Structures are given as C-alpha cells and as structure tokens.
C-alpha cells in the first residue's frame, strides 16, 4: 500500500519536505520536473511555488489544474530525511 501525503512544507527554492502516513519525511527536488513542459516551468516562480497544497486523500501535490505530482513520483524520486 502506498502511503499518503499528510503534510508539505517548503525547505527552500524548489525543495519540498513531504511527510507521509508511514511516518517518513522525504525531500523532493522540483527542479527535476521544471523541464517537463511549460506549465511545470511555472514552479521556478517562488510566488507560484509556495501555493503548493495536498490533493484530496493525500495522493499528490498540486499547484493548479495543470501542475501536480503524485505521491508515487515523490516516493520514487526523493530522499528520505527521517
């Protein structure tokens, strides 16, 4: 079973600390996704970046209707911090 996201906070530009329901905190570097398309490029604007929120049910993070990442993406492309 994939753990759900229960909290997110900004560590610094393009870096998020994401807490999961399994008790682990992972650090996710969003700079790895800014080149996916023009929508993800918006993450480089800190005012946009800081609008991050947890999707309903804890299954991902979103910034708007076009920019989001799944919990699976974060689990597979992040570093465990605790």
Order of alpha helices (4+ residues) and beta strands (2+ residues): beta-beta-beta-alpha-alpha-beta-beta-beta-alpha-beta
